[in-house]
Amino acid sequence: MIFINPHGAPELACDHCGCRWVDRLKGKAYCYECGEEISDEAIAEFQAAAVAYAAKHSPPAAS
């Protein structure tokens, strides 16, 4: 699940409970709230959204 924060940036959230606190220290991503694993698909979707956000909000290239 992806939330859009007040600044318009994407945030990864748990598909099971909606929590946005993710533990990535165990080699996999787990939700702090319910303990469910964050799927690789959700992480890939978030990464694509983050790249799109960065491309849209990056400063213009210097000439």
C-alpha positions in Angstrom: 0.0 0.0 0.0 1.3 3.5 -0.8 0.1 6.6 1.1 0.8 10.1 -0.3 2.1 12.3 2.5 1.0 16.0 2.9 4.0 17.1 0.7 2.9 14.7 -2.1 5.7 12.1 -1.6 4.9 8.4 -1.5 5.2 6.4 1.7 5.2 2.6 2.0 2.5 1.2 4.2 1.5 -2.3 5.3 -1.2 -3.9 3.1 -2.7 -5.7 6.2 -3.1 -2.9 8.7 -2.0 0.4 7.0 0.8 1.1 9.4 3.6 3.1 7.9 6.3 1.9 10.3 8.4 -0.8 8.5 11.2 -2.8 10.1 13.9 -3.5 7.4 16.7 -4.6 9.8 16.0 -8.4 9.5 16.8 -8.7 5.8 13.1 -8.5 4.9 10.5 -5.8 5.5 8.0 -6.3 8.3 5.3 -4.1 9.7 5.9 -2.9 13.3 2.2 -2.9 14.1 1.0 -6.3 13.0 4.2 -8.1 12.1 3.2 -9.1 8.6 5.8 -9.2 5.9 5.8 -6.4 3.3 5.7 -8.0 -0.1 8.4 -7.6 -2.7 5.7 -6.4 -5.0 4.7 -3.6 -2.6 8.3 -2.6 -2.2 8.8 -2.5 -5.9 5.6 -0.4 -6.3 6.8 2.0 -3.7 10.3 2.3 -5.3 8.7 3.1 -8.7 6.5 5.7 -7.0 9.5 7.2 -5.2 11.5 7.4 -8.5 8.6 9.1 -10.3 8.2 11.6 -7.4 11.9 12.4 -7.5 11.9 12.8 -11.3 8.9 15.2 -11.0 10.4 17.2 -8.2 14.1 17.3 -9.0 15.6 20.7 -9.9 16.2 21.4 -13.6 19.6 20.3 -15.0 22.2 23.1 -15.3 23.2 24.0 -18.8 
